[in-house]
Amino acid sequence: MSILFECEYEGERYAGFARPVPGQELTLHKVADGQVQAAIIAAGGAEAAVEALVRDTEAITVDGAAPLRLLPPLLPTGSNNALVSGFMRTHKSKYEDEPTNETEFVAPNWFFKGFGDWLRMPGETLTVPAKAVALIEEPEVALVYVNDDEGTPHYAGYTFGNDLCDIGLHRQNPGWNPYCKLCDTSLTPWLFLGEPPQTVTGTTVIERAGVTAWEGPFDCGADALYFTVRDMADNLLEYPAVRRPGLVNYILLGADEASFHDGFRIADGDRITIDVKSHDVTLSNPVRFGGVPGTQ
């Protein structure tokens, strides 16, 4: 699977096209903030953009264990012109009837999750409200789109995230769902270059005081969804509010049932590890109730 990532190294921004491996050389290409997004738009896709970036940018070689500060995929750190949002109740397991090709598309509920700089990387703390009622981890596929100067969205690729939220508050009153979603979201830094995946499987482990307190499987690929990815994305991306020039959209596709549905309750200090086995990706974050978001 081809990937792309961005990072900061010795105060400069770089792009890489292979995951770092300690003990192995890693080639990084020096880029400006927004250069990768522009290359994707100009080349007509991420894979063609990689060829252009390799050809046209200065390259350096570092060890795979070099101290890189990994960034959310394509995040415009200078302008923070980015939105995180997603869909609710998208899995087939949450519907009694199976969709058919003749079924008229009715859009699932959509939510605003936050701005781009609210995203957290693996290892960083996920901050939630001090009085959260009942949290739920939500392993999901996240699509990444970049808008050109006219506001037209261009699909760049996909990554994986944890849409942590307060399902207990939502169940008290579904109208409070916007509050429910005001918890930090983590993403992996790897942008997979290709169509959204049909199959995504793995395991979630929640540790408490270093000991496994809950473990369970998940499936969040397109085959598990009641709606088609194209229908959901195309419908959302018709709205002018998400078509602003230069905007980067991170769109979460929804999660299946998780620890909450098994009777487990996430506590302050727990660590959530999402192992996306189908794609060899791990996303692990501690949870903090209250406090200041973005601090460790």
NORDATA-V462931 format. One record per helix or strand of 3 or more residues. SS is the DSSP state (a for helix, b for strand). FROM is the first residue (numbers start at 1). TO is the last residue. If there is no record, write none. Layout:
SS:FROM:TO ; SS:FROM:TO
This chain:
b:3:9 ; b:12:16 ; b:25:30 ; a:35:43 ; a:46:56 ; b:59:63 ; b:82:87 ; a:92:94 ; b:110:115 ; a:116:118 ; b:126:128 ; b:139:147 ; b:153:162 ; a:167:172 ; a:174:180 ; b:185:187 ; b:201:208 ; b:211:219 ; a:222:224 ; a:229:236 ; a:240:242 ; b:248:252 ; a:259:262 ; b:271:276 ; a:277:279 ; b:281:289
